[in-house]
Every structure is written in C-alpha cells, then in structure tokens.
C-alpha cells in the first residue's frame, strides 16, 4: 500500500529525482513516500511506473493497483463515489484470489474515500476490517497503515484515547521498519492529539521537532502541513500573531499553486484566529473571502465551521437574527458528527443571540444545554488524561521490557561462547536494568510533578487567579451536601459585568481584562470569611455563601454591587464606570442538586438585566 492519509505529499530524500529509476525503485519510492514533492509528482511517478511494468503479470498488476487506488480523482463527490466503486471491484478480485494483504489495502483505500465524503461510520468499519485482515496476513506494514488511518478518524471524531494508542502503535511499527517519513508523520499526529487533549506545550515541542526534521530533508510540503498543526496549537496558547503569520504564509502558497481547497481551509483558519484575537471585522473579511469557495467542501464539516464562525462574528456585531440563521445551519451537521466541542460553542452562541433578541427563556435553555455539554467535555477530558498517562506508561514499560529481552538474548549468546563472555554480558544486563529502573524512576517523578501541576492549573482561572468554574462548582456541591446534612442555610450569588461587550468594543480587550481583574479583587474583599468567589466564564462570577440565608446573601450582594459602582476605574481607563447585576438564590428542598440552585440564581440574574441592570434580584 501505501500512501494512506497524507497521500504522499512529502518524504525524506531517499531516491534521487532520476528518470532512470528501476520499476522496483519506483515501487519502493511510492509505497514508502521516499520522493520529495507534491501529489502531482507522485502521479507522474505512478505513470512512469506503469510504462515500465508488465501489466499482464497478475501480481505486478495487483501491486500497481494497490498504489493507483489512492491516486484516483476526488475533487468532487461524484469522483469520490467512483473511486469507492473502483475500490470495491479491486476488493472483489482480491477476495477471489484469497490475497489477504491486497484485500486489506483496497479496504483501507475505500475507507479513505468514504471518510472524504463524510461517511464516517462506514469508513471506520473499513479501517477495522482492514486491520483485522492485515493482522491475519501478518503484514506489519499494513497493520501500521490501518492503525494510522483509524486513529486519524477517531481523533477527528473525538475518541482521543483510542486514537493516541493507535498513533503510538503505528509510529512504533514504522520506526522499527525503518520507514522514516511515516514514522515522523505519525509523531506529528501524536502531537496533534496532545493538542486536542489540551496539552499544548507538549504538542508544540513535538511539532517543532517534526518541522525541523522535515526541513533538514528539504521537504517543504510536509513542513507546511506540520506548520498548520503548529498554528492551531499557537491559537490555543493565545499566541495569535505567530499563528496568523503561519496561516498568511500558507494562504500565499496555496494561492500561488491555485489549490482552492487549501485556500478555503486557510481562510477559515484565519477567520477563527482573528475572532479569537478579538478582531471580528478582520474575521468577517476572511469569511466573506471563503464564501465563494464553500462548494469545494462536500463532507459538511468545513461548511458547518464557516457557519459557526460567521454566527460568532454576527453575535459580536449585535446582529442576532442573522446569527441565529447561521447557527441553525451549523448545528445539524455538528450534531450528526457528535462534535461536542463545537456543539458547546453552538449552544453558547445561541444563548447570546437569543438574549440579544430578548428571548430570555430560550436563551436560558440554550445556556443550560451549554453547561451540560461543558460538564460532559470536562468528564471526557479527565478520562483522556487518564488514558494518556496509561498509554505513555505502557509504552515506556514495553520499551523497558523489550530492552530487557534484548539484553538477555545477548547474554544467552555470550554464554555459548565462554564463561568470561557470559559474565561480561550478565554485567551488561545488570547495568542496563539499573539504567532502565533509573529512567523509569525519573519518568515517574516527572509524570507525578506534571500531574500535580496540571491539577493546580485545572482549578485556577488564569486571568484573575480566582477559582475557576470546575473548582467553584465542586466546592459549591460539597457545601450544599454539608448544609443539607446539618440543616443550615446556604445561598449563592451569580453576577456579571453590565454591558461588558460595550467595554471591550470601546476600550479594547485589555481594558476588559483589567475590569475582570478589578472585579475579582473587589468581590474577594466584600464576601465574608468562609465564602468563596470564582469566575465561571467570560464576565460571569459565582459566589458560594455557606450558612447564609436569603437576607444575609442579599446584604452581601448589595454591598458588592455598591462597592463596584463606586469603584474608581481611572487606573483602568478614563471615563469608565462599571456596574454589575446580581442574582441571589437560597437553597430550597425542591432544588434537586447544585446545578438546579445555579439555574434559579441565573434566572434571577436575567431578571436583574431585564429590570435595567445594576441591581440585585432574588430567585
């Protein structure tokens, strides 16, 4: 097989660009991605190969067809369906010949084209079937191809734990087989999985190493692919200018090569980058440039992302009615693909747009779904972290076991030669064992420190230094159970900054951040000893008041409201006045759990907004 997902758009410099390559050299170069260049170069090499081989030789023809399957046209859906039909013909022929490896290769190829047109369930079935056939054929190379293809689809669909395991296994096989391009390529896929898991620092380090390796080999196409992943990582790290520079270079390259789908994807990435950076007008410009190219996407995902980003910009521009139209267009395909991260974004945008139109009940329902989705994502993130640590530990353990087996094998061979040799090798085994135990000890300590640091970061809001949503919700749930047990009072405050979007638009996001930091300091000084205030997202905060009935909670709320209203904001910005609206709720027996209590406080907050803002309302 073998070009798999990246379609051989770059590789290490192994074979010279010579027209006198033998058929075997051409086969090897195409199968192992040993040529440096883009898709057109590989197509020309495939055509050159066809001229050199005897197509009447059944085995030679099958080997050629296994390559040709991956280079079938796919510029539109009809071509992709035709490629699937052709792959099925090849699968049928391979079955008749009872050739398991060929069946696996053609099944992988069919799965790839099914994935292109958005038939993800059928594609995953093909990848699983191909993996089983490859294992039955005992073809390690095909096993790695199937694992890699399955992992990329699973990563895209959000099954990051299984994807990481498959990527690790595929990388290990390619590395052991000495196939350098695919070994390096799957390091980049492992890095991208770390990015999706939220470990952006590790992802960045791996990608920078991959880019350096491809650059040393003169493989500019692979450099650009890896730089795209690096730009996505930089966006997550908040380094928007660095990411924008990469996207701009990519866009220039795609336009020079007239690769329109690459232009479309990069324009959408630029729009997302500018929206994250707080520049909705720039994001809008890129989205309008991308709009005429949307017909090039036929899997639904790219179109859904365009609608979602367009809705985000329109919400920022207070064009809620138009935003809701785009939200509807984005929601259906994202729900079909079970993309929780983007569905969470959909619900948050929907809540903001509905609130702008005064549809408060619908906005509240959307925000409730958003919070539930966020909780599901948080749970999945905890599971993924556990899976990642297990995969990394298993990988290190297996490597240690393999090293021990190799050392023991060398010692056994030495014993057959002489007693002296045996003693020497036994000493070597002892040294290797000590080294491995030391390495595992250092690795374990590093993982412990990393886990401890991640736990601390996971409970703190980076901007304000306050407890974040996860921390304050956990504390509130614990306090609620305690107050129910001893039948004591318990109240909460939900509050946010009035007209916060106007502050950002007028004075800029830096001033907005300073306002949130100032509000954090004020609220921390107003609440009572034993109370806890945390930032739950955006400009919204939650205060936990153990032992406070609704009257006491209202006193704290009014004190906080007045302190914010009277706060001197001249150090933040001239002519800036900040007010907040607060919803107060005391626990009642009808509240089934902590989220239900928060819902009532949220309703009171919306009532405060409707009543003119800068006020306290009781649930």
C-alpha positions, -999 to 999 in steps of 0.1 A, spaced: 0 0 0 6 28 8 3 63 8 -26 65 32 -40 97 47 -14 123 37 -13 110 1 24 112 0 28 149 -2 63 148 12 91 125 23 127 121 32 153 124 5 159 88 -3 155 83 -40 172 107 -65 150 126 -90 162 105 -119 142 93 -149 162 61 -150 148 46 -118 140 9 -120 105 -4 -115 114 -17 -80 128 17 -71 97 34 -82 75 9 -63 95 14 -31 96 52 -35 58 54 -40 50 28 -12 73 43 14 69 80 4 106 84 -5 102 111 -31 101 148 -21 73 167 -38 35 171 -40 7 150 -53 14 158 -90 50 144 -87 37 112 -72 11 109 -100 39 113 -126 60 86 -109 30 63 -109 25 69 -147 63 63 -152 59 30 -133 30 18 -154 52 23 -185 79 0 -171 60 -30 -157 43 -59 -175 6 -53 -167 -2 -88 -178 17 -101 -148 -11 -106 -122 10 -100 -91 27 -69 -106 -6 -55 -117 -21 -60 -83 8 -43 -66 4 -14 -91 -34 -12 -85 -28 -11 -47 -9 22 -53 -33 35 -80 -63 32 -58 -51 61 -36 -45 84 -66 -80 83 -81 -96 117 -86 -115 131 -56 -122 168 -64 -159 163 -60 -184 139 -46 -191 121 -78 -154 113 -83 -152 101 -47 -181 77 -53 -165 65 -85 -133 58 -65 -152 38 -39 -169 17 -67 -135 10 -82 -120 0 -48 -149 -24 -44 -141 -41 -77 -105 -45 -66 -116 -59 -32 -138 -84 -50 -109 -95 -72 -85 -98 -42 -111 -120 -24 -113 -143 -54 -75 -147 -52 -77 -151 -14 -50 -124 -11 -55 -110 24 -29 -82 21 -45 -69 -11 -80 -71 5 -67 -51 35 -51 -24 13 -81 -19 -10 -104 -19 20 -83 9 36 -84 28 3 -122 25 2 -124 37 38 -104 68 29 -127 79 2 -157 72 24 -142 94 50 -137 122 24 -174 123 17 -184 123 54 -195 86 56 -175 82 89 -192 52 103 -186 32 71 -151 45 69 -143 33 104 -158 -1 96 -135 -4 67 -105 6 88 -114 -20 114 -119 -47 87 -86 -38 71 -68 -40 104 -82 -75 110 -71 -86 75 -36 -71 79 -32 -89 112 -44 -122 97 -19 -117 68 8 -109 94 17 -78 74 31 -53 100 33 -25 74 -4 -28 66 -12 -31 103 5 3 108 -13 18 79 -47 6 92 -39 18 128 -29 52 114 -60 56 93 -83 46 121 -65 69 145 -69 100 123 -107 94 120 -111 87 157 -91 118 167 -113 139 144 -145 124 160 -132 130 195 -122 95 206 -87 108 215 -78 80 239 -81 52 213 -65 75 187 -34 81 208 -29 44 214 -32 37 176 -9 65 167 17 53 192 15 18 178 17 29 141 47 51 149 65 23 166 59 -1 137 71 24 111 101 33 132 110 -4 136 106 -10 98 129 20 91 102 39 71 113 73 82 86 95 66 56 78 81 74 74 114 79 112 115 45 119 102 28 100 130 48 119 156 30 150 142 -3 132 146 6 123 182 14 159 187 -20 170 172 -37 145 195 -20 161 225 -33 195 212 -68 181 212 -63 167 247 -53 202 259 -15 196 264 -5 224 241 31 227 254 39 191 247 22 194 213 43 224 204 75 208 214 68 177 193 57 197 162 87 220 163 109 189 163 90 173 134 92 206 114 130 207 120 133 171 107 113 177 76 131 210 69 165 193 72 154 169 44 142 197 22 106 185 24 87 218 22 52 203 17 55 183 49 69 214 67 38 233 57 15 206 68 32 204 102 32 242 105 -5 242 101 -8 220 131 16 242 149 -5 273 141 -36 256 155 -16 249 187 -4 285 189 -40 296 187 -48 275 217 -19 290 235 -31 325 228 -1 333 205 -24 347 178 1 368 159 25 339 155 -3 317 143 -16 344 119 19 347 103 19 309 96 -16 310 81 -8 340 59 22 322 45 1 291 39 -26 312 21 0 328 -1 14 293 -10 -20 278 -18 -29 308 -40 3 306 -59 -3 269 -66 -41 276 -73 -50 249 -47 -85 262 -40 -95 238 -12 -63 248 7 -72 284 2 -107 277 17 -94 259 47 -68 285 54 -92 314 51 -115 297 77 -84 292 100 -75 329 96 -111 339 105 -110 317 136 -76 332 145 -88 368 142 -121 361 161 -101 346 189 -78 376 189 -108 399 193 -108 413 158 -143 404 144 -140 428 115 -109 410 102 -125 376 108 -155 388 88 -133 398 58 -117 363 57 -152 346 60 -165 366 31 -134 357 10 -141 320 18 -178 321 10 -174 316 -28 -153 285 -23 -176 267 1 -189 245 -28 -155 227 -27 -163 211 7 -186 181 4 -182 165 39 -202 191 57 -176 198 84 -159 227 67 -193 243 58 -205 239 94 -174 256 108 -178 285 84 -214 290 95 -204 288 132 -176 314 128 -200 336 108 -225 334 136 -198 343 162 -189 374 143 -225 384 139 -232 380 176 -202 403 183 -218 428 159 -252 426 177 -268 411 146 -285 383 165 -313 374 140 -287 368 112 -265 349 136 -293 325 145 -298 316 108 -261 305 106 -263 287 140 -292 265 127 -271 257 96 -241 247 117 -259 227 144 -273 198 124 -241 185 108 -222 190 141 -248 171 160 -247 143 133 -209 140 138 -212 143 176 -186 170 178 -191 181 215 -166 209 214 -183 227 186 -218 218 198 -209 235 231 -199 266 211 -231 264 192 -252 265 224 -232 294 239 -236 314 207 -273 305 206 -278 317 242 -260 350 235 -280 356 203 -313 347 219 -305 370 248 -298 399 224 -333 394 209 -349 394 243 -359 357 242 -347 351 277 -363 317 284 -349 302 252 -315 318 260 -316 302 294 -324 268 279 -296 271 255 -272 281 283 -284 251 303 -275 228 274 -242 245 271 -234 239 307 -244 203 304 -221 199 274 -193 216 292 -196 191 321 -196 162 296 -164 177 280 -148 181 314 -155 145 322 -141 133 289 -110 154 295 -104 137 328 -108 103 311 -85 114 283 -58 125 308 -60 91 325 -58 73 292 -29 94 280 -9 86 312 -17 49 309 -6 49 272 26 67 280 33 44 309 25 13 289 48 25 261 77 31 285 71 -3 302 70 -22 269 102 -4 258 118 -14 291 107 -50 287 119 -51 251 153 -37 262 155 -63 289 147 -91 264 173 -79 240 199 -77 268 190 -112 280 193 -125 244 227 -110 241 238 -126 274 225 -160 263 245 -159 231 276 -149 251 272 -179 275 276 -202 245 310 -188 237 327 -187 270 323 -182 307 341 -149 305 317 -137 279 288 -148 300 300 -128 330 305 -98 308 270 -99 294 255 -106 328 272 -74 340 258 -56 310 223 -68 318 227 -56 354 238 -22 342 210 -19 316 185 -29 343 198 -2 366 197 24 339 161 14 329 150 15 365 166 49 369 149 61 337 115 48 348 120 64 382 128 98 367 99 94 342 75 85 370 87 115 391 83 138 361 48 125 355 39 130 391 51 166 391 33 172 358 0 157 371 3 178 402 9 210 382 -20 202 358 -43 197 388 -34 231 402 -39 248 368 -71 229 362 -87 246 393 -75 282 388 -87 309 364 -56 321 345 -68 358 341 -80 366 376 -62 340 398 -96 330 413 -110 295 415 -124 286 380 -157 271 372 -147 235 379 -133 245 414 -162 267 425 -188 241 413 -170 213 432 -168 235 463 -205 245 460 -216 209 456 -197 199 488 -211 228 508 -246 220 496 -244 184 509 -230 196 542 -257 222 547 -284 196 538 -269 173 564 -269 198 593 -300 217 580 -282 250 578 -289 278 553 -270 281 521 -271 308 494 -253 317 462 -248 348 441 -244 348 403 -232 381 389 -217 396 358 -205 429 344 -232 450 327 -225 460 291 -192 441 291 -192 437 254 -195 475 250 -165 479 273 -144 456 251 -156 473 219 -150 508 232 -118 505 252 -104 472 240 -100 437 254 -70 446 276 -93 471 294 -119 444 296 -94 420 312 -84 447 337 -121 452 346 -125 415 353 -93 415 375 -106 445 394 -140 429 399 -122 398 412 -103 419 438 -134 438 449 -156 407 453 -129 389 472 -128 417 497 -165 421 501 -176 385 508 -174 370 543 -148 348 558 -155 312 546 -173 324 514 -157 316 480 -159 336 448 -149 321 414 -150 331 377 -172 307 358 -166 320 323 -164 353 303 -176 381 326 -197 358 349 -188 350 385 -203 328 412 -201 333 450 -207 305 475 -221 317 508 -223 288 534 -247 294 563 -262 325 547 -300 328 543 -315 349 515 -315 381 537 -278 378 546 -270 369 510 -289 400 498 -268 422 521 -236 408 507 -249 412 472 -259 449 478 -226 456 494 -208 441 464 -230 460 439 -224 493 456 -187 487 460 -183 480 423 -205 510 413 -184 533 435 -150 519 424 -125 543 409 -118 529 375 -94 557 363 -64 534 367 -81 511 342 -95 537 317 -106 573 317 -144 580 319 -150 543 327 -178 533 351 -186 497 358 -217 482 373 -229 446 379 -262 427 380 -266 400 407 -290 371 411 -294 357 446 -308 322 454 -311 303 487 -312 265 487 -347 251 489 -357 214 493 -371 215 457 -336 220 445 -325 185 435 -288 194 432 -263 222 429 -269 229 392 -306 234 399 -298 260 425 -275 278 400 -303 278 374 -326 297 398 -298 322 405 -292 326 368 -330 333 363 -327 360 389 -297 374 371 -316 376 339 -344 393 358 -319 419 370 -308 425 334 -344 429 322 -351 453 351 -324 478 340 -292 463 353 -271 475 382 -294 458 407 -299 427 428 -328 403 422 -339 373 443 -349 339 430 
